[in-house]
Amino acid sequence: MRTAATEYAQAHAHRLEFAGRLSALFDEVDVFLCPGNFGAAPAADAMPPDIEFSPEFWPFMRYTAPFNMSGSPTLSLPAGFSAEGLPMGVQLVGRHLEEATLCRVGHAYERAHEWHTRHPVL
């Protein structure tokens, strides 16, 4: 797939605008918590390692792609299990170059919850 230079430049400008707007949120908060996925993790056999990328993956990327685009640091944490026993998670998002803050908040989260000590039935 080829992309024209003008399309690339426009996409890059949109990415920078989004990153700037997201960065402004951190004038009000140090980190924020949001879903890591739209639900439980898929079963391992549902996503073999050699599977081709397709639009079917967009739901899995809904909550992570914006921070990939903005370059924001994130930290994923366990947050429970579905009724089927599959793991669920959340992610912390922080300011650029403030990964240490994410780690401190993540550590406090793990001290307050037991999810990191539990494992799915395999």
Secondary structure by P-SEA (a helix, b strand, c coil): ccccaaaaaaaaaaaaaaaaaaaaaaacccbbbbbcccccccccccccccccccccccccccccaaaaaacbbbbbbbccccccccccbbbbbbcccaaaaaaaaaaaaaaacccccccccc
